[in-house]
Amino acid sequence: MVLREAGMPQVEEKDQRNKSGSESSMFASLAALGSVVVASSCCLPLLPFVFAAGAAGASAFVDKLRPYLLVASVLLIAFAFYKYWRAKQCNCKPSRTSTALLWISAIIVLLFIFFPQLIANLLANILAGKS
């Protein structure tokens, strides 16, 4: 009976490590998405009707930071993939949500890096009601 009780905390500890690894890769994916949105705000002001007065000043300021924010996005995505790979090495299965969020984040970051003007034009047309 003593051996069973001694093994229980190890199982609970392993479950806690699995959850924290999954949460940290999810956080890294969300942080990468946030930084790429901020980096692209020079081309794509968010909610232009609400923030029209400050959008020009904010986009001019963020435009100077764009290279650093893009590097931060790539580094955060790389960190998230590392955490995902590391979880697999420890025989911890990442959740489907964190896996999907990681891949969607990576695709969105790459699209915003390589096609910022195309995405800005597409979203401008959608917001203007053009097809």
N, C-alpha and C positions, 0 to 999 in steps of 0.2 A: 504494500500500500504506500509506503514511503517513496518507492521508486516512481510510482505513478505521479504523485504530487510534485516530485522534483522535475519531472518531464513537462509538466503543464506550463510553467512559466516560459520555457523555451519555445513552445508552440505559440503562445500569446505574443512573445517578443518577436518571433519571425513574422507573424501576421502584422504587427505594428510596423516593422521595417518595410514590409511589402506595401502597406498603405502609404507610408511617408515617401517611398520612392515613386509611387504612382502620382502622388500629389505634387511632388517637386517637379516631375516631368510635365505635368499638366500646367503648373505655374509657369514654367519656362516657356511653354508653348504660348500661353496667354500673354506673357510679357513680350515675346517676340512679335506677336500680332499687334500689341499696343504700340511698340516702338516703330513698326513699319507704317502704321496708320499715322503716327505723328510725323514720321519722316516724309510721308507723301502728302502732308497737308499743304505743302507749298504749291502743289499742282491741284489738289482737291480739298478745298476748304469744307470742313464738316458743318452741316446745318447753316448754309449761307444766309438764309433768311433771318435766323436768330442772331448770328454772330457777324453780320455784314460789316459793322463798323470796325471791329478788331481783326477781321480776317486778313486784311492786307498787311497790317503790322505784324501779326503773328506768323503769317507765312513767310514774310521777309526774315524774321528772326529764326524760324525753324529751317528755312532754306540754308542758312549757314551751318546748321547742325545736321543736315541731312546725311552727309557721308558718315558721321559718327553714329547716327541712329541706325543707318543701314548696317554698319559693322556690328553694332549691338544686337540687331535682329538676327544676323547670321550667327553670331556667337551664342545667342540664347537658343536658337534652333539646334546648333551643334551640341550644346550642353544637354538639351532635351533628348536628342538622339543617343547621346552617351548614357544618360540615365536610363533610357529605354533598353539599350544594349546591356547595361550593367544589371538591370533587373532580370533580364533573361539569363545572364550568367549565374545569377544566384538562385535560379529555379523559381523565381517569383514571376507569376504571369501578370503582366500589366493589364489593366481593365480595357475593355473595348472602347470606352469613351476616351480614355487618355491616348490610346493608339490612334483613333480617328482624329482627335483634336491635334495630335502631333503632325500627322500627315497633311491635314487640311491647312494647318499653320505654315508648314514648310512650303506647300504649293502657293499659298497666298503671298508669303514673303518673296518667293522667287518671281511671281507675277508682278508684284509691286516694284521689285528691283529692276527687272528687265523691260517691263512695259508700263512705266508710270503714266505716260501721256495717253496711251491707248485706254487705260483703265479710267483716267480722269475724263476723257471724252465720252466713254461709254456711260459712266455714271451721270455726267452732265446731261446727256441725251435722255437718260431715264428720268432724271429729276425735272427736265423741261417738258416731259410728256411726249417726246419724239420716239419713234420705234426704231 
